Amino acid sequence: MWKKKKKPEEKAHLEIMDLSIHDVRKAIHTYAERKPNEVPLSVIINHDLTIDYHLLSPYIKGIPKKTYYMSRETYELFEEEDYELAKEMDEVQQAVDLYIQQTGEPPTIDMDPYKRISYHKLERLHLLAQRPQREFYLTNEEFMITYKKPQ
């Protein structure tokens, strides 16, 4: 017997609210803790790096007035004025991952105590489309990058 095709559920209407970056970060953290292991956190990140608040709706009861962006590669949350930084972090992190995959070593500037990313090394392998204007550094966590200079 043919089954009747279900209509897609309509997304609940979310109210626009005055939510801080801390509120959004807390909701994302709770979502990440409760999601099934096989579901990547990146499902909440739209193509333009905005966040799908409908997926977060069990943990946050609205959509923030301010626009927040999330790096698809590092899962770091940014305010609207840092959108370019979020995009650059994704580009550089992807390039770093590919460089390590191809060479087996991190693309840092030789002998740099801060482990600054060498754009020259990335460009030599054609892994960067455009050189960022800011410095990025390699952290001690699984070859992740950061824009914050280590102390």
KEMIGU-897935 format. One record per residue: residue number from 0; residue in three letters; x, y, z of N, C-alpha, C in turn. Coordinates in Angstrom, 1 decimal. Example, Ala and Ser with C-alpha at 12.3 -4.5 7.8 and 13.67 -1.06 7.14 Angstrom:
    k    r     n.x     n.y     n.z    ca.x    ca.y    ca.z     c.x     c.y     c.z
    0  Ala    13.2    -5.7     7.8    12.3    -4.5     7.8    13.2    -3.3     7.8
    1  Ser    12.8    -2.2     7.1    13.7    -1.1     7.1    12.9     0.0     7.9
//
This chain:
    k    r     n.x     n.y     n.z    ca.x    ca.y    ca.z     c.x     c.y     c.z
    0  Met     0.8    -1.2     0.0     0.0     0.0     0.0     0.9     1.2     0.0
    1  Trp     0.5     2.2    -0.7     1.2     3.5    -0.8     1.0     4.3     0.5
    2  Lys     2.1     4.8     1.0     2.0     5.6     2.2     1.9     7.1     1.8
    3  Lys     1.1     7.8     2.5     0.9     9.2     2.2     2.2    10.0     2.6
    4  Lys     2.7    10.8     1.7     3.9    11.6     1.9     3.6    12.6     3.0
    5  Lys     4.4    12.7     4.0     4.2    13.7     5.0     4.7    15.1     4.5
    6  Lys     4.0    16.1     4.9     4.4    17.4     4.6     5.6    17.8     5.5
    7  Pro     6.5    18.6     4.9     7.6    18.9     5.8     7.1    19.8     7.0
    8  Glu     7.7    19.5     8.1     7.3    20.3     9.3     7.7    21.8     9.1
    9  Glu     6.8    22.6     9.5     7.1    24.0     9.4     8.0    24.4    10.6
   10  Lys     9.0    25.2    10.3     9.9    25.6    11.4     9.1    26.6    12.3
   11  Ala     9.3    26.4    13.6     8.7    27.2    14.6     9.2    28.6    14.4
   12  His     8.3    29.6    14.6     8.7    31.0    14.5     9.5    31.4    15.7
   13  Leu    10.7    31.9    15.5    11.6    32.3    16.6    11.5    33.8    16.7
   14  Glu    11.4    34.3    17.8    11.4    35.7    18.1    12.8    36.3    18.0
   15  Ile    12.9    37.5    17.5    14.2    38.2    17.5    14.4    38.8    18.8
   16  Met    15.5    38.5    19.5    15.8    38.9    20.8    17.2    39.5    21.0
   17  Asp    17.4    40.1    22.1    18.7    40.7    22.4    19.5    39.7    23.1
   18  Leu    20.2    38.9    22.3    21.0    37.8    22.8    22.5    38.1    22.6
   19  Ser    23.3    37.9    23.7    24.7    38.2    23.6    25.5    37.0    22.9
   20  Ile    26.7    37.3    22.6    27.5    36.2    22.0    27.7    35.1    23.0
   21  His    27.7    35.5    24.3    27.8    34.5    25.4    26.6    33.6    25.4
   22  Asp    25.4    34.2    25.2    24.2    33.4    25.2    24.2    32.4    24.0
   23  Val    24.7    32.8    22.9    24.7    32.0    21.7    25.8    30.9    21.9
   24  Arg    26.9    31.3    22.4    28.0    30.3    22.7    27.5    29.2    23.6
   25  Lys    26.8    29.6    24.7    26.3    28.7    25.6    25.3    27.7    25.0
   26  Ala    24.4    28.2    24.1    23.5    27.3    23.4    24.2    26.4    22.5
   27  Ile    25.2    26.8    21.8    26.0    26.0    20.9    26.7    24.9    21.7
   28  His    27.2    25.3    22.8    27.9    24.3    23.7    27.0    23.2    24.2
   29  Thr    25.8    23.6    24.6    24.8    22.6    25.0    24.3    21.7    23.9
   30  Tyr    24.1    22.3    22.7    23.8    21.6    21.5    24.9    20.5    21.2
   31  Ala    26.1    21.0    21.3    27.2    20.1    21.0    27.3    18.9    22.0
   32  Glu    27.0    19.2    23.2    27.0    18.1    24.2    25.9    17.1    24.0
   33  Arg    24.8    17.5    23.5    23.6    16.6    23.4    23.4    16.0    22.1
   34  Lys    24.1    16.5    21.1    23.9    15.9    19.7    24.5    14.5    19.6
   35  Pro    23.9    13.7    18.7    24.5    12.4    18.6    26.0    12.5    18.1
   36  Asn    26.8    11.6    18.4    28.3    11.6    18.1    28.5    11.6    16.6
   37  Glu    27.6    11.0    15.8    27.8    10.9    14.4    27.4    12.2    13.6
   38  Val    26.8    13.1    14.3    26.4    14.4    13.7    27.4    15.4    14.0
   39  Pro    28.0    16.0    12.9    29.1    17.0    13.2    28.5    18.3    13.6
   40  Leu    29.2    19.1    14.4    28.7    20.3    14.9    28.5    21.3    13.7
   41  Ser    29.2    21.1    12.6    29.1    22.0    11.5    27.7    22.1    10.9
   42  Val    26.8    21.2    11.2    25.4    21.2    10.7    24.7    22.5    11.1
   43  Ile    25.1    23.1    12.2    24.4    24.4    12.6    25.0    25.6    11.9
   44  Ile    26.0    25.4    11.0    26.6    26.5    10.3    26.1    26.6     8.9
   45  Asn    25.5    27.7     8.5    25.0    27.9     7.2    26.2    28.2     6.3
   46  His    25.9    28.2     4.9    27.0    28.4     4.0    27.7    29.8     4.1
   47  Asp    26.9    30.8     4.6    27.5    32.1     4.8    28.1    32.3     6.1
   48  Leu    28.3    31.2     6.9    28.9    31.2     8.2    27.9    31.7     9.3
   49  Thr    26.7    32.0     9.0    25.7    32.3    10.0    25.3    31.0    10.7
   50  Ile    24.5    31.2    11.7    24.1    30.0    12.5    22.6    29.7    12.3
   51  Asp    22.3    28.4    12.2    20.9    27.9    12.0    20.3    27.9    13.4
   52  Tyr    19.6    29.0    13.8    19.0    29.1    15.1    17.8    28.1    15.3
   53  His    17.3    27.6    14.2    16.2    26.6    14.4    16.7    25.3    15.0
   54  Leu    18.0    25.0    14.6    18.6    23.8    15.2    18.9    24.0    16.7
   55  Leu    19.2    25.2    17.0    19.5    25.6    18.4    18.3    25.9    19.2
   56  Ser    17.1    25.9    18.6    15.9    26.4    19.3    15.6    25.7    20.6
   57  Pro    15.9    24.4    20.8    15.7    23.8    22.1    16.5    24.5    23.2
   58  Tyr    17.6    25.1    22.9    18.5    25.7    23.8    18.5    27.2    23.9
   59  Ile    18.0    27.8    22.9    17.9    29.3    22.8    16.6    29.6    22.2
   60  Lys    15.9    30.5    22.8    14.5    30.7    22.4    14.2    31.8    21.4
   61  Gly    15.2    32.1    20.6    15.1    33.2    19.7    16.2    33.4    18.8
   62  Ile    16.2    34.4    17.9    17.2    34.7    17.0    17.8    36.0    17.5
   63  Pro    19.2    36.1    17.6    19.8    37.3    18.1    19.6    38.5    17.2
   64  Lys    19.4    39.7    17.7    19.4    40.9    16.9    20.7    41.1    16.1
   65  Lys    21.8    40.8    16.8    23.1    40.9    16.2    23.3    39.7    15.3
   66  Thr    24.2    39.8    14.3    24.5    38.7    13.5    25.8    38.1    14.0
   67  Tyr    25.8    36.8    14.2    27.1    36.1    14.7    27.5    35.1    13.6
   68  Tyr    28.8    34.9    13.5    29.3    34.0    12.5    30.1    32.9    13.2
   69  Met    30.2    31.7    12.6    31.0    30.7    13.2    31.9    30.1    12.2
   70  Ser    33.1    29.9    12.5    34.1    29.3    11.7    33.8    27.8    11.5
   71  Arg    33.7    27.4    10.3    33.4    26.0    10.0    34.5    25.1    10.3
   72  Glu    35.7    25.6    10.3    36.9    24.8    10.6    37.3    24.7    12.1
   73  Thr    37.2    25.9    12.8    37.6    25.9    14.2    36.5    26.0    15.2
   74  Tyr    35.3    26.2    14.7    34.0    26.3    15.5    34.1    27.5    16.4
   75  Glu    34.9    28.5    16.1    35.0    29.7    16.9    33.8    30.7    16.5
   76  Leu    33.3    31.4    17.4    32.1    32.2    17.2    32.6    33.7    17.1
   77  Phe    32.1    34.4    16.2    32.5    35.8    15.9    31.3    36.7    15.8
   78  Glu    31.6    38.0    16.2    30.6    39.0    16.0    30.6    39.5    14.6
   79  Glu    29.6    40.3    14.2    29.4    40.7    12.8    30.7    41.5    12.3
   80  Glu    31.3    42.3    13.1    32.4    43.1    12.6    33.7    42.2    12.3
   81  Asp    33.6    40.9    12.8    34.7    40.0    12.6    34.5    38.9    11.5
   82  Tyr    33.5    39.2    10.7    33.1    38.3     9.6    34.3    37.9     8.7
   83  Glu    35.1    38.9     8.3    36.3    38.6     7.5    37.3    37.7     8.2
   84  Leu    37.4    37.9     9.5    38.3    37.1    10.3    37.8    35.6    10.3
   85  Ala    36.5    35.4    10.4    36.0    34.0    10.4    36.3    33.4     9.1
   86  Lys    36.1    34.1     8.0    36.4    33.6     6.6    37.9    33.2     6.5
   87  Glu    38.7    34.2     6.9    40.2    33.9     6.8    40.6    32.7     7.7
   88  Met    40.0    32.6     8.8    40.4    31.4     9.7    40.1    30.1     9.0
   89  Asp    38.9    30.1     8.3    38.5    28.9     7.6    39.5    28.6     6.4
   90  Glu    39.8    29.6     5.7    40.8    29.5     4.6    42.1    29.0     5.0
   91  Val    42.7    29.6     6.1    44.0    29.3     6.5    44.0    27.9     7.2
   92  Gln    43.0    27.6     8.0    42.9    26.3     8.6    42.9    25.2     7.5
   93  Gln    42.1    25.4     6.5    42.0    24.4     5.4    43.4    24.2     4.8
   94  Ala    44.1    25.3     4.5    45.4    25.3     3.9    46.4    24.6     4.8
   95  Val    46.3    24.9     6.1    47.2    24.2     7.1    47.0    22.7     7.1
   96  Asp    45.7    22.3     7.1    45.4    20.9     7.1    45.9    20.2     5.9
   97  Leu    45.8    20.8     4.7    46.3    20.2     3.5    47.8    20.2     3.4
   98  Tyr    48.4    21.2     3.9    49.9    21.3     4.0    50.4    20.1     4.8
   99  Ile    49.8    19.9     6.0    50.3    18.8     6.9    50.0    17.5     6.2
  100  Gln    48.9    17.4     5.6    48.6    16.1     4.9    49.6    15.8     3.8
  101  Gln    50.0    16.9     3.1    51.0    16.7     1.9    52.4    16.5     2.4
  102  Thr    52.8    17.2     3.4    54.2    17.3     3.8    54.5    16.5     5.1
  103  Gly    53.5    16.3     5.9    53.7    15.6     7.2    54.3    16.5     8.3
  104  Glu    54.4    17.8     8.0    54.9    18.8     9.0    54.0    20.0     9.0
  105  Pro    54.0    20.8    10.1    53.2    22.0    10.2    53.9    23.1     9.4
  106  Pro    53.1    24.0     8.8    53.6    25.1     8.0    53.9    26.4     8.8
  107  Thr    54.8    26.2     9.8    55.1    27.3    10.7    56.5    27.9    10.2
  108  Ile    56.7    29.2    10.6    58.0    29.8    10.3    59.0    29.1    11.1
  109  Asp    60.1    28.7    10.5    61.2    28.0    11.2    61.7    28.8    12.3
  110  Met    61.9    28.2    13.5    62.5    28.7    14.7    61.6    29.8    15.3
  111  Asp    60.4    30.0    14.9    59.5    31.0    15.5    58.9    30.5    16.8
  112  Pro    59.2    31.2    17.9    58.7    30.7    19.2    57.2    30.7    19.3
  113  Tyr    56.6    31.5    18.6    55.1    31.7    18.6    54.4    30.7    17.7
  114  Lys    55.1    30.0    16.9    54.6    29.1    15.9    53.7    29.8    14.9
  115  Arg    54.2    30.9    14.4    53.4    31.7    13.3    53.3    30.9    12.1
  116  Ile    52.2    30.9    11.4    51.9    30.2    10.2    52.7    30.9     9.1
  117  Ser    53.4    30.1     8.3    54.2    30.7     7.2    53.4    30.7     5.9
  118  Tyr    53.0    31.9     5.5    52.1    32.0     4.3    53.0    31.6     3.1
  119  His    54.3    31.8     3.2    55.2    31.5     2.0    55.1    29.9     1.8
  120  Lys    55.1    29.2     2.8    55.1    27.7     2.7    53.7    27.3     2.1
  121  Leu    52.7    27.9     2.5    51.3    27.6     2.0    51.2    28.0     0.5
  122  Glu    51.7    29.1     0.2    51.6    29.6    -1.2    52.5    28.8    -2.1
  123  Arg    53.6    28.3    -1.6    54.5    27.5    -2.4    53.8    26.3    -3.0
  124  Leu    52.9    25.7    -2.2    52.1    24.6    -2.6    50.7    24.9    -3.2
  125  His    50.5    26.2    -3.4    49.3    26.8    -4.0    48.1    26.4    -3.1
  126  Leu    48.2    26.5    -1.8    47.1    26.2    -0.9    46.3    27.4    -0.4
  127  Leu    46.9    28.6    -0.7    46.2    29.9    -0.3    45.9    30.7    -1.5
  128  Ala    44.6    31.0    -1.6    44.2    31.9    -2.8    44.7    33.3    -2.6
  129  Gln    44.7    33.8    -1.4    45.1    35.1    -1.0    45.7    35.2     0.3
  130  Arg    46.8    35.9     0.4    47.6    36.0     1.7    46.8    36.9     2.7
  131  Pro    46.5    36.4     3.9    45.8    37.2     4.9    46.6    38.4     5.4
  132  Gln    45.9    39.4     5.8    46.6    40.6     6.3    47.0    40.4     7.8
  133  Arg    46.5    39.4     8.5    46.9    39.2     9.9    47.7    38.0    10.1
  134  Glu    48.3    37.8    11.2    49.1    36.7    11.5    48.2    35.6    12.2
  135  Phe    48.5    34.3    11.9    47.8    33.2    12.5    48.9    32.4    13.1
  136  Tyr    48.5    31.7    14.2    49.5    30.9    15.0    48.9    29.5    15.1
  137  Leu    49.8    28.5    15.2    49.4    27.1    15.4    49.3    26.9    16.9
  138  Thr    48.2    26.3    17.3    48.0    26.0    18.8    48.6    24.6    19.0
  139  Asn    48.5    24.2    20.3    49.0    22.8    20.7    47.9    21.8    20.5
  140  Glu    46.6    22.3    20.1    45.5    21.3    20.0    45.3    20.9    18.6
  141  Glu    45.7    19.7    18.3    45.4    19.1    17.0    45.7    19.9    15.7
  142  Phe    46.8    20.7    15.7    47.1    21.5    14.6    46.1    22.6    14.2
  143  Met    45.4    23.1    15.2    44.4    24.1    15.0    45.1    25.5    15.0
  144  Ile    44.5    26.4    14.3    45.1    27.8    14.3    44.3    28.7    15.2
  145  Thr    45.0    29.8    15.5    44.3    30.9    16.2    44.9    32.2    15.7
  146  Tyr    44.1    33.3    15.9    44.6    34.6    15.5    45.2    35.3    16.8
  147  Lys    45.1    34.7    17.9    45.5    35.3    19.2    47.0    34.9    19.4
  148  Lys    47.9    35.9    19.5    49.3    35.6    19.7    49.5    35.0    21.1
  149  Pro    50.2    33.9    21.1    50.5    33.2    22.4    51.3    34.1    23.3
  150  Gln    51.1    33.9    24.6    51.8    34.7    25.6    53.1    34.1    25.9
//
